[in-house]
């Protein structure tokens, strides 16, 4: 999970802070440190949190004109 999310974040050109802000905007309730822990694999998020992160990254890919490369939890 962490490898997919972090690689996708980097590919989308998002910093951890930018991704945290995007996640916060769609319902993330954790801190930026919580998000960083997920991205490094130090914390495994519940499916809902994973999906919020995936959605935020996919939203960025949409802004860039790309498809949805990050799978959601039920697709893993």
PQR file with spaces between the fields and no chain letter, atoms N, CA, C, O and H, PARSE charges and radii, in Angstrom:
ATOM       1  N    UNK     1       0.815   -1.206    0.000 -0.4000 1.5000
ATOM       2  CA   UNK     1       0.000    0.000    0.000 -0.0000 2.0000
ATOM       3  C    UNK     1       0.851    1.260    0.000  0.5500 1.7000
ATOM       4  O    UNK     1       0.659    2.152   -0.827 -0.5500 1.4000
ATOM       5  N    UNK     2       1.789    1.324    0.931 -0.4000 1.5000
ATOM       6  CA   UNK     2       2.606    2.528    1.067 -0.0000 2.0000
ATOM       7  C    UNK     2       3.392    2.811   -0.207  0.5500 1.7000
ATOM       8  O    UNK     2       3.502    3.963   -0.628 -0.5500 1.4000
ATOM       9  H    UNK     2       1.944    0.600    1.603  0.4000 1.0000
ATOM      10  N    UNK     3       3.936    1.768   -0.821 -0.4000 1.5000
ATOM      11  CA   UNK     3       4.726    1.974   -2.036 -0.0000 2.0000
ATOM      12  C    UNK     3       3.878    2.559   -3.158  0.5500 1.7000
ATOM      13  O    UNK     3       4.322    3.458   -3.871 -0.5500 1.4000
ATOM      14  H    UNK     3       3.847    0.832   -0.479  0.4000 1.0000
ATOM      15  N    UNK     4       2.669    2.054   -3.313 -0.4000 1.5000
ATOM      16  CA   UNK     4       1.768    2.551   -4.356 -0.0000 2.0000
ATOM      17  C    UNK     4       1.411    4.004   -4.095  0.5500 1.7000
ATOM      18  O    UNK     4       1.488    4.837   -4.998 -0.5500 1.4000
ATOM      19  H    UNK     4       2.308    1.323   -2.734  0.4000 1.0000
ATOM      20  N    UNK     5       1.023    4.311   -2.872 -0.4000 1.5000
ATOM      21  CA   UNK     5       0.616    5.674   -2.540 -0.0000 2.0000
ATOM      22  C    UNK     5       1.766    6.658   -2.683  0.5500 1.7000
ATOM      23  O    UNK     5       1.601    7.724   -3.278 -0.5500 1.4000
ATOM      24  H    UNK     5       0.960    3.634   -2.138  0.4000 1.0000
ATOM      25  N    UNK     6       2.922    6.313   -2.148 -0.4000 1.5000
ATOM      26  CA   UNK     6       4.033    7.259   -2.171 -0.0000 2.0000
ATOM      27  C    UNK     6       4.577    7.446   -3.579  0.5500 1.7000
ATOM      28  O    UNK     6       4.902    8.568   -3.968 -0.5500 1.4000
ATOM      29  H    UNK     6       3.056    5.447   -1.665  0.4000 1.0000
ATOM      30  N    UNK     7       4.681    6.373   -4.346 -0.4000 1.5000
ATOM      31  CA   UNK     7       5.142    6.504   -5.729 -0.0000 2.0000
ATOM      32  C    UNK     7       4.155    7.335   -6.545  0.5500 1.7000
ATOM      33  O    UNK     7       4.563    8.156   -7.366 -0.5500 1.4000
ATOM      34  H    UNK     7       4.417    5.462   -4.030  0.4000 1.0000
ATOM      35  N    UNK     8       2.875    7.126   -6.325 -0.4000 1.5000
ATOM      36  CA   UNK     8       1.851    7.900   -7.046 -0.0000 2.0000
ATOM      37  C    UNK     8       1.886    9.363   -6.635  0.5500 1.7000
ATOM      38  O    UNK     8       1.727   10.248   -7.475 -0.5500 1.4000
ATOM      39  H    UNK     8       2.543    6.459   -5.658  0.4000 1.0000
ATOM      40  N    UNK     9       2.093    9.621   -5.359 -0.4000 1.5000
ATOM      41  CA   UNK     9       2.214   11.008   -4.876 -0.0000 2.0000
ATOM      42  C    UNK     9       3.365   11.713   -5.574  0.5500 1.7000
ATOM      43  O    UNK     9       3.228   12.845   -6.040 -0.5500 1.4000
ATOM      44  H    UNK     9       2.222    8.901   -4.677  0.4000 1.0000
ATOM      45  N    UNK    10       4.496   11.034   -5.641 -0.4000 1.5000
ATOM      46  CA   UNK    10       5.661   11.623   -6.281 -0.0000 2.0000
ATOM      47  C    UNK    10       5.412   11.840   -7.771  0.5500 1.7000
ATOM      48  O    UNK    10       5.773   12.882   -8.319 -0.5500 1.4000
ATOM      49  H    UNK    10       4.607   10.115   -5.263  0.4000 1.0000
ATOM      50  N    UNK    11       4.804   10.867   -8.418 -0.4000 1.5000
ATOM      51  CA   UNK    11       4.504   10.975   -9.847 -0.0000 2.0000
ATOM      52  C    UNK    11       3.553   12.143  -10.124  0.5500 1.7000
ATOM      53  O    UNK    11       3.644   12.790  -11.167 -0.5500 1.4000
ATOM      54  H    UNK    11       4.511   10.021   -7.974  0.4000 1.0000
ATOM      55  N    UNK    12       2.655   12.402   -9.197 -0.4000 1.5000
ATOM      56  CA   UNK    12       1.705   13.510   -9.339 -0.0000 2.0000
ATOM      57  C    UNK    12       2.342   14.856   -8.995  0.5500 1.7000
ATOM      58  O    UNK    12       1.722   15.904   -9.177 -0.5500 1.4000
ATOM      59  H    UNK    12       2.581   11.876   -8.349  0.4000 1.0000
ATOM      60  N    UNK    13       3.564   14.827   -8.502 -0.4000 1.5000
ATOM      61  CA   UNK    13       4.257   16.063   -8.177 -0.0000 2.0000
ATOM      62  C    UNK    13       3.765   16.727   -6.908  0.5500 1.7000
ATOM      63  O    UNK    13       3.856   17.946   -6.763 -0.5500 1.4000
ATOM      64  H    UNK    13       4.068   13.975   -8.354  0.4000 1.0000
ATOM      65  N    UNK    14       3.242   15.927   -5.987 -0.4000 1.5000
ATOM      66  CA   UNK    14       2.719   16.460   -4.728 -0.0000 2.0000
ATOM      67  C    UNK    14       3.723   16.272   -3.599  0.5500 1.7000
ATOM      68  O    UNK    14       4.315   15.201   -3.465 -0.5500 1.4000
ATOM      69  H    UNK    14       3.168   14.937   -6.105  0.4000 1.0000
ATOM      70  N    UNK    15       3.916   17.302   -2.791 -0.4000 1.5000
ATOM      71  CA   UNK    15       4.673   17.136   -1.559 -0.0000 2.0000
ATOM      72  C    UNK    15       3.744   16.469   -0.546  0.5500 1.7000
ATOM      73  O    UNK    15       2.535   16.384   -0.763 -0.5500 1.4000
ATOM      74  H    UNK    15       3.435   18.172   -2.900  0.4000 1.0000
ATOM      75  N    UNK    16       4.307   16.005    0.542 -0.4000 1.5000
ATOM      76  CA   UNK    16       3.477   15.427    1.596 -0.0000 2.0000
ATOM      77  C    UNK    16       2.515   16.483    2.135  0.5500 1.7000
ATOM      78  O    UNK    16       1.350   16.187    2.399 -0.5500 1.4000
ATOM      79  H    UNK    16       5.289   16.074    0.718  0.4000 1.0000
ATOM      80  N    UNK    17       2.996   17.702    2.295 -0.4000 1.5000
ATOM      81  CA   UNK    17       2.142   18.786    2.798 -0.0000 2.0000
ATOM      82  C    UNK    17       0.987   19.082    1.840  0.5500 1.7000
ATOM      83  O    UNK    17      -0.148   19.282    2.273 -0.5500 1.4000
ATOM      84  H    UNK    17       3.943   17.942    2.080  0.4000 1.0000
ATOM      85  N    UNK    18       1.281   19.110    0.543 -0.4000 1.5000
ATOM      86  CA   UNK    18       0.222   19.352   -0.444 -0.0000 2.0000
ATOM      87  C    UNK    18      -0.797   18.218   -0.458  0.5500 1.7000
ATOM      88  O    UNK    18      -2.001   18.453   -0.562 -0.5500 1.4000
ATOM      89  H    UNK    18       2.203   18.947    0.192  0.4000 1.0000
ATOM      90  N    UNK    19      -0.303   16.989   -0.353 -0.4000 1.5000
ATOM      91  CA   UNK    19      -1.221   15.849   -0.317 -0.0000 2.0000
ATOM      92  C    UNK    19      -2.055   15.886    0.948  0.5500 1.7000
ATOM      93  O    UNK    19      -3.253   15.604    0.908 -0.5500 1.4000
ATOM      94  H    UNK    19       0.675   16.798   -0.269  0.4000 1.0000
ATOM      95  N    UNK    20      -1.437   16.230    2.082 -0.4000 1.5000
ATOM      96  CA   UNK    20      -2.199   16.315    3.325 -0.0000 2.0000
ATOM      97  C    UNK    20      -3.324   17.340    3.192  0.5500 1.7000
ATOM      98  O    UNK    20      -4.452   17.085    3.612 -0.5500 1.4000
ATOM      99  H    UNK    20      -0.464   16.459    2.115  0.4000 1.0000
ATOM     100  N    UNK    21      -3.018   18.488    2.614 -0.4000 1.5000
ATOM     101  CA   UNK    21      -4.038   19.522    2.449 -0.0000 2.0000
ATOM     102  C    UNK    21      -5.170   19.029    1.546  0.5500 1.7000
ATOM     103  O    UNK    21      -6.341   19.275    1.833 -0.5500 1.4000
ATOM     104  H    UNK    21      -2.101   18.695    2.272  0.4000 1.0000
ATOM     105  N    UNK    22      -4.832   18.341    0.470 -0.4000 1.5000
ATOM     106  CA   UNK    22      -5.852   17.788   -0.428 -0.0000 2.0000
ATOM     107  C    UNK    22      -6.693   16.737    0.296  0.5500 1.7000
ATOM     108  O    UNK    22      -7.914   16.699    0.142 -0.5500 1.4000
ATOM     109  H    UNK    22      -3.880   18.141    0.237  0.4000 1.0000
ATOM     110  N    UNK    23      -6.042   15.890    1.080 -0.4000 1.5000
ATOM     111  CA   UNK    23      -6.760   14.865    1.849 -0.0000 2.0000
ATOM     112  C    UNK    23      -7.676   15.512    2.887  0.5500 1.7000
ATOM     113  O    UNK    23      -8.823   15.100    3.059 -0.5500 1.4000
ATOM     114  H    UNK    23      -5.050   15.920    1.206  0.4000 1.0000
ATOM     115  N    UNK    24      -7.164   16.511    3.563 -0.4000 1.5000
ATOM     116  CA   UNK    24      -7.944   17.229    4.568 -0.0000 2.0000
ATOM     117  C    UNK    24      -9.213   17.801    3.942  0.5500 1.7000
ATOM     118  O    UNK    24     -10.286   17.776    4.545 -0.5500 1.4000
ATOM     119  H    UNK    24      -6.232   16.845    3.424  0.4000 1.0000
ATOM     120  N    UNK    25      -9.073   18.312    2.732 -0.4000 1.5000
ATOM     121  CA   UNK    25     -10.202   18.914    2.033 -0.0000 2.0000
ATOM     122  C    UNK    25     -11.310   17.935    1.674  0.5500 1.7000
ATOM     123  O    UNK    25     -12.447   18.340    1.429 -0.5500 1.4000
ATOM     124  H    UNK    25      -8.201   18.333    2.242  0.4000 1.0000
ATOM     125  N    UNK    26     -10.978   16.641    1.642 -0.4000 1.5000
ATOM     126  CA   UNK    26     -12.010   15.650    1.316 -0.0000 2.0000
ATOM     127  C    UNK    26     -12.293   14.685    2.467  0.5500 1.7000
ATOM     128  O    UNK    26     -12.856   13.610    2.264 -0.5500 1.4000
ATOM     129  H    UNK    26     -10.055   16.312    1.840  0.4000 1.0000
ATOM     130  N    UNK    27     -11.895   15.083    3.676 -0.4000 1.5000
ATOM     131  CA   UNK    27     -12.323   14.311    4.830 -0.0000 2.0000
ATOM     132  C    UNK    27     -11.260   13.670    5.691  0.5500 1.7000
ATOM     133  O    UNK    27     -11.589   12.997    6.668 -0.5500 1.4000
ATOM     134  H    UNK    27     -11.437   15.957    3.840  0.4000 1.0000
ATOM     135  N    UNK    28      -9.994   13.858    5.359 -0.4000 1.5000
ATOM     136  CA   UNK    28      -8.934   13.289    6.195 -0.0000 2.0000
ATOM     137  C    UNK    28      -8.946   13.991    7.545  0.5500 1.7000
ATOM     138  O    UNK    28      -9.026   15.218    7.603 -0.5500 1.4000
ATOM     139  H    UNK    28      -9.727   14.404    4.565  0.4000 1.0000
ATOM     140  N    UNK    29      -8.869   13.231    8.622 -0.4000 1.5000
ATOM     141  CA   UNK    29      -8.888   13.825    9.951 -0.0000 2.0000
ATOM     142  C    UNK    29      -7.557   13.688   10.676  0.5500 1.7000
ATOM     143  O    UNK    29      -7.394   14.190   11.788 -0.5500 1.4000
ATOM     144  H    UNK    29      -8.804   12.235    8.575  0.4000 1.0000
ATOM     145  N    UNK    30      -6.612   13.012   10.047 -0.4000 1.5000
ATOM     146  CA   UNK    30      -5.302   12.829   10.667 -0.0000 2.0000
ATOM     147  C    UNK    30      -4.397   14.025   10.437  0.5500 1.7000
ATOM     148  O    UNK    30      -4.735   14.961    9.714 -0.5500 1.4000
ATOM     149  H    UNK    30      -6.744   12.604    9.144  0.4000 1.0000
ATOM     150  N    UNK    31      -3.250   13.965   11.068 -0.4000 1.5000
ATOM     151  CA   UNK    31      -2.252   15.023   10.933 -0.0000 2.0000
ATOM     152  C    UNK    31      -1.371   14.753    9.714  0.5500 1.7000
ATOM     153  O    UNK    31      -1.438   13.688    9.099 -0.5500 1.4000
ATOM     154  H    UNK    31      -2.975   13.204   11.656  0.4000 1.0000
ATOM     155  N    UNK    32      -0.562   15.725    9.389 -0.4000 1.5000
ATOM     156  CA   UNK    32       0.411   15.533    8.308 -0.0000 2.0000
ATOM     157  C    UNK    32       1.384   14.414    8.665  0.5500 1.7000
ATOM     158  O    UNK    32       1.801   13.651    7.793 -0.5500 1.4000
ATOM     159  H    UNK    32      -0.507   16.590    9.889  0.4000 1.0000
ATOM     160  N    UNK    33       1.746   14.314    9.942 -0.4000 1.5000
ATOM     161  CA   UNK    33       2.631   13.229   10.383 -0.0000 2.0000
ATOM     162  C    UNK    33       1.962   11.865   10.219  0.5500 1.7000
ATOM     163  O    UNK    33       2.624   10.893    9.854 -0.5500 1.4000
ATOM     164  H    UNK    33       1.407   14.934   10.650  0.4000 1.0000
ATOM     165  N    UNK    34       0.652   11.785   10.486 -0.4000 1.5000
ATOM     166  CA   UNK    34      -0.079   10.533   10.267 -0.0000 2.0000
ATOM     167  C    UNK    34       0.004   10.119    8.800  0.5500 1.7000
ATOM     168  O    UNK    34       0.221    8.949    8.486 -0.5500 1.4000
ATOM     169  H    UNK    34       0.114   12.575   10.783  0.4000 1.0000
ATOM     170  N    UNK    35      -0.170   11.082    7.918 -0.4000 1.5000
ATOM     171  CA   UNK    35      -0.095   10.811    6.485 -0.0000 2.0000
ATOM     172  C    UNK    35       1.311   10.365    6.102  0.5500 1.7000
ATOM     173  O    UNK    35       1.472    9.408    5.344 -0.5500 1.4000
ATOM     174  H    UNK    35      -0.346   12.033    8.173  0.4000 1.0000
ATOM     175  N    UNK    36       2.317   11.042    6.613 -0.4000 1.5000
ATOM     176  CA   UNK    36       3.703   10.666    6.323 -0.0000 2.0000
ATOM     177  C    UNK    36       3.975    9.240    6.789  0.5500 1.7000
ATOM     178  O    UNK    36       4.676    8.489    6.111 -0.5500 1.4000
ATOM     179  H    UNK    36       2.186   11.819    7.229  0.4000 1.0000
ATOM     180  N    UNK    37       3.430    8.866    7.935 -0.4000 1.5000
ATOM     181  CA   UNK    37       3.601    7.494    8.435 -0.0000 2.0000
ATOM     182  C    UNK    37       2.971    6.470    7.497  0.5500 1.7000
ATOM     183  O    UNK    37       3.518    5.385    7.302 -0.5500 1.4000
ATOM     184  H    UNK    37       2.861    9.476    8.486  0.4000 1.0000
ATOM     185  N    UNK    38       1.833    6.809    6.924 -0.4000 1.5000
ATOM     186  CA   UNK    38       1.193    5.913    5.947 -0.0000 2.0000
ATOM     187  C    UNK    38       2.070    5.791    4.708  0.5500 1.7000
ATOM     188  O    UNK    38       2.274    4.693    4.190 -0.5500 1.4000
ATOM     189  H    UNK    38       1.388    7.690    7.083  0.4000 1.0000
ATOM     190  N    UNK    39       2.587    6.917    4.238 -0.4000 1.5000
ATOM     191  CA   UNK    39       3.380    6.925    3.006 -0.0000 2.0000
ATOM     192  C    UNK    39       4.707    6.189    3.150  0.5500 1.7000
ATOM     193  O    UNK    39       5.240    5.676    2.165 -0.5500 1.4000
ATOM     194  H    UNK    39       2.421    7.809    4.659  0.4000 1.0000
ATOM     195  N    UNK    40       5.240    6.133    4.353 -0.4000 1.5000
ATOM     196  CA   UNK    40       6.496    5.416    4.586 -0.0000 2.0000
ATOM     197  C    UNK    40       6.275    3.970    4.994  0.5500 1.7000
ATOM     198  O    UNK    40       7.228    3.198    5.101 -0.5500 1.4000
ATOM     199  H    UNK    40       4.807    6.549    5.153  0.4000 1.0000
ATOM     200  N    UNK    41       5.026    3.601    5.222 -0.4000 1.5000
ATOM     201  CA   UNK    41       4.729    2.230    5.629 -0.0000 2.0000
ATOM     202  C    UNK    41       4.813    1.999    7.118  0.5500 1.7000
ATOM     203  O    UNK    41       4.701    0.862    7.577 -0.5500 1.4000
ATOM     204  H    UNK    41       4.251    4.228    5.135  0.4000 1.0000
ATOM     205  N    UNK    42       5.010    3.070    7.890 -0.4000 1.5000
ATOM     206  CA   UNK    42       5.075    2.937    9.348 -0.0000 2.0000
ATOM     207  C    UNK    42       3.697    2.755    9.966  0.5500 1.7000
ATOM     208  O    UNK    42       3.580    2.371   11.130 -0.5500 1.4000
ATOM     209  H    UNK    42       5.101    3.993    7.517  0.4000 1.0000
ATOM     210  N    UNK    43       2.668    3.027    9.201 -0.4000 1.5000
ATOM     211  CA   UNK    43       1.292    2.895    9.674 -0.0000 2.0000
ATOM     212  C    UNK    43       0.429    2.396    8.520  0.5500 1.7000
ATOM     213  O    UNK    43       0.484    2.931    7.413 -0.5500 1.4000
ATOM     214  H    UNK    43       2.763    3.339    8.256  0.4000 1.0000
ATOM     215  N    UNK    44      -0.360    1.373    8.790 -0.4000 1.5000
ATOM     216  CA   UNK    44      -1.281    0.850    7.777 -0.0000 2.0000
ATOM     217  C    UNK    44      -2.648    1.488    8.035  0.5500 1.7000
ATOM     218  O    UNK    44      -3.227    1.315    9.108 -0.5500 1.4000
ATOM     219  H    UNK    44      -0.404    0.937    9.689  0.4000 1.0000
ATOM     220  N    UNK    45      -3.157    2.222    7.052 -0.4000 1.5000
ATOM     221  CA   UNK    45      -4.434    2.911    7.269 -0.0000 2.0000
ATOM     222  C    UNK    45      -5.617    1.969    7.094  0.5500 1.7000
ATOM     223  O    UNK    45      -5.535    0.995    6.345 -0.5500 1.4000
ATOM     224  H    UNK    45      -2.687    2.363    6.181  0.4000 1.0000
ATOM     225  N    UNK    46      -6.713    2.256    7.781 -0.4000 1.5000
ATOM     226  CA   UNK    46      -7.946    1.536    7.488 -0.0000 2.0000
ATOM     227  C    UNK    46      -8.367    1.851    6.044  0.5500 1.7000
ATOM     228  O    UNK    46      -7.901    2.831    5.461 -0.5500 1.4000
ATOM     229  H    UNK    46      -6.780    3.046    8.390  0.4000 1.0000
ATOM     230  N    UNK    47      -9.222    1.043    5.486 -0.4000 1.5000
ATOM     231  CA   UNK    47      -9.639    1.192    4.089 -0.0000 2.0000
ATOM     232  C    UNK    47     -10.144    2.596    3.776  0.5500 1.7000
ATOM     233  O    UNK    47      -9.809    3.154    2.731 -0.5500 1.4000
ATOM     234  H    UNK    47      -9.601    0.247    5.959  0.4000 1.0000
ATOM     235  N    UNK    48     -10.943    3.171    4.665 -0.4000 1.5000
ATOM     236  CA   UNK    48     -11.499    4.508    4.401 -0.0000 2.0000
ATOM     237  C    UNK    48     -10.404    5.551    4.283  0.5500 1.7000
ATOM     238  O    UNK    48     -10.457    6.398    3.391 -0.5500 1.4000
ATOM     239  H    UNK    48     -11.216    2.718    5.514  0.4000 1.0000
ATOM     240  N    UNK    49      -9.415    5.507    5.162 -0.4000 1.5000
ATOM     241  CA   UNK    49      -8.312    6.469    5.095 -0.0000 2.0000
ATOM     242  C    UNK    49      -7.491    6.260    3.829  0.5500 1.7000
ATOM     243  O    UNK    49      -7.097    7.222    3.169 -0.5500 1.4000
ATOM     244  H    UNK    49      -9.372    4.819    5.886  0.4000 1.0000
ATOM     245  N    UNK    50      -7.237    5.009    3.496 -0.4000 1.5000
ATOM     246  CA   UNK    50      -6.505    4.711    2.267 -0.0000 2.0000
ATOM     247  C    UNK    50      -7.241    5.311    1.067  0.5500 1.7000
ATOM     248  O    UNK    50      -6.631    5.931    0.196 -0.5500 1.4000
ATOM     249  H    UNK    50      -7.556    4.227    4.032  0.4000 1.0000
ATOM     250  N    UNK    51      -8.554    5.117    1.039 -0.4000 1.5000
ATOM     251  CA   UNK    51      -9.345    5.620   -0.082 -0.0000 2.0000
ATOM     252  C    UNK    51      -9.332    7.143   -0.176  0.5500 1.7000
ATOM     253  O    UNK    51      -9.365    7.689   -1.279 -0.5500 1.4000
ATOM     254  H    UNK    51      -9.050    4.613    1.747  0.4000 1.0000
ATOM     255  N    UNK    52      -9.285    7.833    0.951 -0.4000 1.5000
ATOM     256  CA   UNK    52      -9.197    9.298    0.937 -0.0000 2.0000
ATOM     257  C    UNK    52      -7.870    9.724    0.307  0.5500 1.7000
ATOM     258  O    UNK    52      -7.833   10.649   -0.505 -0.5500 1.4000
ATOM     259  H    UNK    52      -9.258    7.389    1.847  0.4000 1.0000
ATOM     260  N    UNK    53      -6.793    9.053    0.681 -0.4000 1.5000
ATOM     261  CA   UNK    53      -5.481    9.382    0.120 -0.0000 2.0000
ATOM     262  C    UNK    53      -5.475    9.085   -1.382  0.5500 1.7000
ATOM     263  O    UNK    53      -5.020    9.904   -2.181 -0.5500 1.4000
ATOM     264  H    UNK    53      -6.823    8.302    1.341  0.4000 1.0000
ATOM     265  N    UNK    54      -5.977    7.919   -1.754 -0.4000 1.5000
ATOM     266  CA   UNK    54      -6.033    7.549   -3.173 -0.0000 2.0000
ATOM     267  C    UNK    54      -6.873    8.560   -3.960  0.5500 1.7000
ATOM     268  O    UNK    54      -6.498    8.956   -5.064 -0.5500 1.4000
ATOM     269  H    UNK    54      -6.347    7.254   -1.105  0.4000 1.0000
ATOM     270  N    UNK    55      -7.992    8.969   -3.400 -0.4000 1.5000
ATOM     271  CA   UNK    55      -8.861    9.938   -4.085 -0.0000 2.0000
ATOM     272  C    UNK    55      -8.148   11.268   -4.289  0.5500 1.7000
ATOM     273  O    UNK    55      -8.238   11.869   -5.359 -0.5500 1.4000
ATOM     274  H    UNK    55      -8.296    8.647   -2.503  0.4000 1.0000
ATOM     275  N    UNK    56      -7.443   11.723   -3.264 -0.4000 1.5000
ATOM     276  CA   UNK    56      -6.723   13.000   -3.374 -0.0000 2.0000
ATOM     277  C    UNK    56      -5.659   12.926   -4.467  0.5500 1.7000
ATOM     278  O    UNK    56      -5.495   13.873   -5.236 -0.5500 1.4000
ATOM     279  H    UNK    56      -7.370   11.235   -2.395  0.4000 1.0000
ATOM     280  N    UNK    57      -4.943   11.820   -4.539 -0.4000 1.5000
ATOM     281  CA   UNK    57      -3.929   11.666   -5.582 -0.0000 2.0000
ATOM     282  C    UNK    57      -4.599   11.561   -6.951  0.5500 1.7000
ATOM     283  O    UNK    57      -4.140   12.171   -7.917 -0.5500 1.4000
ATOM     284  H    UNK    57      -5.077   11.051   -3.915  0.4000 1.0000
ATOM     285  N    UNK    58      -5.669   10.797   -7.035 -0.4000 1.5000
ATOM     286  CA   UNK    58      -6.380   10.662   -8.309 -0.0000 2.0000
ATOM     287  C    UNK    58      -6.970   11.991   -8.771  0.5500 1.7000
ATOM     288  O    UNK    58      -7.011   12.274   -9.968 -0.5500 1.4000
ATOM     289  H    UNK    58      -6.042   10.301   -6.250  0.4000 1.0000
ATOM     290  N    UNK    59      -7.424   12.801   -7.824 -0.4000 1.5000
ATOM     291  CA   UNK    59      -7.914   14.138   -8.187 -0.0000 2.0000
ATOM     292  C    UNK    59      -6.802   14.955   -8.831  0.5500 1.7000
ATOM     293  O    UNK    59      -7.029   15.661   -9.814 -0.5500 1.4000
ATOM     294  H    UNK    59      -7.390   12.571   -6.852  0.4000 1.0000
ATOM     295  N    UNK    60      -5.617   14.857   -8.281 -0.4000 1.5000
ATOM     296  CA   UNK    60      -4.473   15.583   -8.848 -0.0000 2.0000
ATOM     297  C    UNK    60      -4.162   15.073  -10.249  0.5500 1.7000
ATOM     298  O    UNK    60      -3.900   15.863  -11.156 -0.5500 1.4000
ATOM     299  H    UNK    60      -5.433   14.284   -7.483  0.4000 1.0000
ATOM     300  N    UNK    61      -4.191   13.740  -10.429 -0.4000 1.5000
ATOM     301  CA   UNK    61      -3.948   13.192  -11.763 -0.0000 2.0000
ATOM     302  C    UNK    61      -4.999   13.698  -12.751  0.5500 1.7000
ATOM     303  O    UNK    61      -4.678   13.968  -13.908 -0.5500 1.4000
ATOM     304  H    UNK    61      -4.404   13.099   -9.692  0.4000 1.0000
ATOM     305  N    UNK    62      -6.237   13.828  -12.310 -0.4000 1.5000
ATOM     306  CA   UNK    62      -7.294   14.358  -13.172 -0.0000 2.0000
ATOM     307  C    UNK    62      -6.980   15.795  -13.564  0.5500 1.7000
ATOM     308  O    UNK    62      -7.143   16.173  -14.724 -0.5500 1.4000
ATOM     309  H    UNK    62      -6.498   13.610  -11.369  0.4000 1.0000
ATOM     310  N    UNK    63      -6.529   16.599  -12.600 -0.4000 1.5000
ATOM     311  CA   UNK    63      -6.151   17.984  -12.897 -0.0000 2.0000
ATOM     312  C    UNK    63      -5.047   18.041  -13.944  0.5500 1.7000
ATOM     313  O    UNK    63      -4.997   18.969  -14.752 -0.5500 1.4000
ATOM     314  H    UNK    63      -6.397   16.291  -11.658  0.4000 1.0000
ATOM     315  N    UNK    64      -4.163   17.046  -13.927 -0.4000 1.5000
ATOM     316  CA   UNK    64      -3.048   17.002  -14.863 -0.0000 2.0000
ATOM     317  C    UNK    64      -3.431   16.370  -16.204  0.5500 1.7000
ATOM     318  O    UNK    64      -2.622   16.328  -17.131 -0.5500 1.4000
ATOM     319  H    UNK    64      -4.204   16.292  -13.271  0.4000 1.0000
ATOM     320  N    UNK    65      -4.672   15.879  -16.296 -0.4000 1.5000
ATOM     321  CA   UNK    65      -5.138   15.262  -17.536 -0.0000 2.0000
ATOM     322  C    UNK    65      -4.781   13.798  -17.676  0.5500 1.7000
ATOM     323  O    UNK    65      -4.794   13.253  -18.780 -0.5500 1.4000
ATOM     324  H    UNK    65      -5.328   15.913  -15.543  0.4000 1.0000
ATOM     325  N    UNK    66      -4.457   13.153  -16.549 -0.4000 1.5000
ATOM     326  CA   UNK    66      -4.113   11.733  -16.558 -0.0000 2.0000
ATOM     327  C    UNK    66      -5.300   10.895  -16.092  0.5500 1.7000
ATOM     328  O    UNK    66      -6.303   11.424  -15.612 -0.5500 1.4000
ATOM     329  H    UNK    66      -4.446   13.595  -15.653  0.4000 1.0000
ATOM     330  N    UNK    67      -5.168    9.580  -16.244 -0.4000 1.5000
ATOM     331  CA   UNK    67      -6.226    8.677  -15.776 -0.0000 2.0000
ATOM     332  C    UNK    67      -6.074    8.425  -14.274  0.5500 1.7000
ATOM     333  O    UNK    67      -5.311    9.119  -13.602 -0.5500 1.4000
ATOM     334  H    UNK    67      -4.354    9.150  -16.634  0.4000 1.0000
ATOM     335  N    UNK    68      -6.781    7.459  -13.762 -0.4000 1.5000
ATOM     336  CA   UNK    68      -6.774    7.152  -12.330 -0.0000 2.0000
ATOM     337  C    UNK    68      -5.863    5.966  -12.047  0.5500 1.7000
ATOM     338  O    UNK    68      -6.317    4.822  -12.073 -0.5500 1.4000
ATOM     339  H    UNK    68      -7.400    6.895  -14.309  0.4000 1.0000
ATOM     340  N    UNK    69      -4.600    6.215  -11.779 -0.4000 1.5000
ATOM     341  CA   UNK    69      -3.668    5.109  -11.592 -0.0000 2.0000
ATOM     342  C    UNK    69      -3.662    4.499  -10.188  0.5500 1.7000
ATOM     343  O    UNK    69      -3.142    3.397  -10.013 -0.5500 1.4000
ATOM     344  H    UNK    69      -4.230    7.144  -11.758  0.4000 1.0000
ATOM     345  N    UNK    70      -4.219    5.173   -9.191 -0.4000 1.5000
ATOM     346  CA   UNK    70      -4.167    4.656   -7.828 -0.0000 2.0000
ATOM     347  C    UNK    70      -5.418    3.830   -7.557  0.5500 1.7000
ATOM     348  O    UNK    70      -6.529    4.357   -7.597 -0.5500 1.4000
ATOM     349  H    UNK    70      -4.641    6.068   -9.333  0.4000 1.0000
ATOM     350  N    UNK    71      -5.247    2.543   -7.282 -0.4000 1.5000
ATOM     351  CA   UNK    71      -6.408    1.715   -6.996 -0.0000 2.0000
ATOM     352  C    UNK    71      -6.975    2.033   -5.617  0.5500 1.7000
ATOM     353  O    UNK    71      -6.258    2.472   -4.718 -0.5500 1.4000
ATOM     354  H    UNK    71      -4.344    2.114   -7.250  0.4000 1.0000
ATOM     355  N    UNK    72      -8.261    1.804   -5.475 -0.4000 1.5000
ATOM     356  CA   UNK    72      -8.908    1.977   -4.167 -0.0000 2.0000
ATOM     357  C    UNK    72      -8.779    0.692   -3.367  0.5500 1.7000
ATOM     358  O    UNK    72      -8.421   -0.351   -3.915 -0.5500 1.4000
ATOM     359  H    UNK    72      -8.843    1.447   -6.206  0.4000 1.0000
ATOM     360  N    UNK    73      -9.068    0.763   -2.078 -0.4000 1.5000
ATOM     361  CA   UNK    73      -8.838   -0.357   -1.170 -0.0000 2.0000
ATOM     362  C    UNK    73      -9.521   -1.641   -1.635  0.5500 1.7000
ATOM     363  O    UNK    73      -8.952   -2.724   -1.498 -0.5500 1.4000
ATOM     364  H    UNK    73      -9.359    1.610   -1.633  0.4000 1.0000
ATOM     365  N    UNK    74     -10.714   -1.538   -2.175 -0.4000 1.5000
ATOM     366  CA   UNK    74     -11.430   -2.742   -2.593 -0.0000 2.0000
ATOM     367  C    UNK    74     -10.857   -3.337   -3.889  0.5500 1.7000
ATOM     368  O    UNK    74     -11.260   -4.424   -4.301 -0.5500 1.4000
ATOM     369  H    UNK    74     -11.177   -0.658   -2.287  0.4000 1.0000
ATOM     370  N    UNK    75      -9.926   -2.634   -4.524 -0.4000 1.5000
ATOM     371  CA   UNK    75      -9.287   -3.115   -5.740 -0.0000 2.0000
ATOM     372  C    UNK    75      -7.936   -3.752   -5.478  0.5500 1.7000
ATOM     373  O    UNK    75      -7.327   -4.314   -6.388 -0.5500 1.4000
ATOM     374  H    UNK    75      -9.598   -1.751   -4.189  0.4000 1.0000
ATOM     375  N    UNK    76      -7.455   -3.668   -4.226 -0.4000 1.5000
ATOM     376  CA   UNK    76      -6.136   -4.223   -3.884 -0.0000 2.0000
ATOM     377  C    UNK    76      -6.224   -5.703   -3.586  0.5500 1.7000
ATOM     378  O    UNK    76      -5.211   -6.332   -3.281 -0.5500 1.4000
ATOM     379  H    UNK    76      -7.949   -3.211   -3.487  0.4000 1.0000
